Amino acid sequence: MNKQKKTTDAFGALQHIKEAEEKARKIVQDAREKRTVKVIQDADDEAKKIKERHLAEARKTAEKRRDSIIQEASREAEKIRKKAEQEVAFLQQKAEKTMSSAVIQVSQKIENFLKKGEL
């Protein structure tokens, strides 16, 4: 009986060891799964941060380009406006000379008509 009891005790101990090993395996598996989830979540969070950082940089670059384009367009518009003002001034001077000449010619014709009765 002593031998049977030792066998039973050994078998019970072996059973406890197997249960403990199974619990340990389960704990390790759970830890791996939790760690995997944590790693995936951390990676996702980091990817979102990187994405936001790149989007912010892209927005900055786009704003700089837009501002540069607007400034260049403003400079060009100013050049065009100045040139148009110069052309208007030139045309006004030309028109004044032409009008003066035309007024003189018309007044001479009117004077001739009044004096001589001919055009």
C-alpha positions as CSV (number, residue, x, y, z in Angstrom):
1,M,0.0,0.0,0.0
2,N,2.8,2.2,0.7
3,K,4.0,1.8,-2.9
4,Q,0.5,2.4,-4.2
5,K,0.2,5.6,-2.1
6,K,3.6,6.8,-3.4
7,T,2.4,6.1,-6.9
8,T,-0.8,7.9,-6.3
9,D,1.0,10.8,-4.6
10,A,3.5,10.9,-7.5
11,F,0.6,10.8,-10.0
12,G,-1.2,13.6,-8.1
13,A,2.0,15.7,-8.0
14,L,2.5,15.1,-11.7
15,Q,-1.1,16.1,-12.3
16,H,-0.5,19.3,-10.3
17,I,2.6,20.0,-12.3
18,K,0.7,19.6,-15.6
19,E,-2.0,21.9,-14.4
20,A,0.5,24.4,-13.3
21,E,2.3,24.2,-16.6
22,E,-1.0,24.6,-18.4
23,K,-1.8,27.7,-16.3
24,A,1.6,29.0,-17.0
25,R,1.2,28.5,-20.7
26,K,-2.2,30.2,-20.6
27,I,-0.6,33.2,-18.7
28,V,2.2,33.4,-21.2
29,Q,-0.3,33.2,-24.1
30,D,-2.5,35.9,-22.5
31,A,0.5,38.1,-21.9
32,R,1.7,37.7,-25.5
33,E,-1.8,38.5,-26.8
34,K,-2.0,41.6,-24.6
35,R,1.5,42.6,-25.5
36,T,0.7,42.1,-29.2
37,V,-2.5,44.3,-28.8
38,K,-0.5,46.9,-27.0
39,V,2.3,46.9,-29.6
40,I,-0.3,47.2,-32.4
41,Q,-2.1,50.0,-30.6
42,D,1.2,51.8,-30.0
43,A,2.2,51.4,-33.6
44,D,-1.2,52.7,-34.7
45,D,-0.9,55.7,-32.4
46,E,2.6,56.5,-33.7
47,A,1.4,56.1,-37.3
48,K,-1.4,58.6,-36.6
49,K,1.1,61.1,-35.0
50,I,3.4,60.7,-38.1
51,K,0.4,61.2,-40.4
52,E,-0.7,64.4,-38.6
53,R,2.9,65.7,-38.5
54,H,3.2,65.1,-42.3
55,L,-0.2,66.7,-43.0
56,A,0.8,69.7,-40.9
57,E,4.0,70.0,-42.9
58,A,2.2,69.7,-46.2
59,R,-0.3,72.4,-45.1
60,K,2.6,74.7,-44.2
61,T,4.2,74.1,-47.5
62,A,1.0,74.6,-49.4
63,E,0.3,77.9,-47.5
64,K,3.8,79.1,-48.3
65,R,3.4,78.3,-52.0
66,R,0.0,79.9,-52.0
67,D,1.4,83.0,-50.3
68,S,4.3,83.1,-52.8
69,I,1.9,82.8,-55.7
70,I,-0.3,85.6,-54.3
71,Q,2.7,87.9,-53.8
72,E,4.0,87.2,-57.3
73,A,0.5,87.8,-58.7
74,S,0.2,91.1,-56.7
75,R,3.6,92.3,-58.0
76,E,2.6,91.4,-61.6
77,A,-0.8,93.2,-61.1
78,E,1.0,96.3,-59.8
79,K,3.3,96.3,-62.8
80,I,0.3,96.0,-65.2
81,R,-1.5,98.7,-63.3
82,K,1.5,101.1,-63.5
83,K,1.9,100.3,-67.2
84,A,-1.8,100.9,-67.8
85,E,-1.5,104.3,-66.0
86,Q,1.4,105.2,-68.1
87,E,-0.5,104.3,-71.3
88,V,-3.6,106.3,-70.1
89,A,-1.4,109.3,-69.4
90,F,0.3,109.0,-72.8
91,L,-3.1,108.7,-74.5
92,Q,-4.5,111.7,-72.6
93,Q,-1.5,113.8,-73.7
94,K,-1.9,112.6,-77.3
95,A,-5.6,113.3,-77.1
96,E,-5.0,116.8,-75.7
97,K,-2.6,117.6,-78.6
98,T,-5.0,116.1,-81.1
99,M,-7.9,118.0,-79.6
100,S,-6.0,121.2,-79.5
101,S,-5.1,120.8,-83.1
102,A,-8.6,119.8,-84.0
103,V,-10.1,122.8,-82.1
104,I,-7.7,125.1,-84.0
105,Q,-8.6,123.6,-87.4
106,V,-12.4,123.7,-86.6
107,S,-12.1,127.3,-85.3
108,Q,-10.2,128.3,-88.5
109,K,-12.9,126.7,-90.7
110,I,-15.6,128.4,-88.7
111,E,-13.8,131.7,-89.0
112,N,-13.3,131.2,-92.8
113,F,-16.9,130.3,-93.1
114,L,-18.1,133.3,-91.3
115,K,-15.7,135.6,-93.2
116,K,-15.9,134.1,-96.6
117,G,-18.9,131.8,-96.5
118,E,-16.9,128.8,-97.5
119,L,-15.7,125.7,-95.8
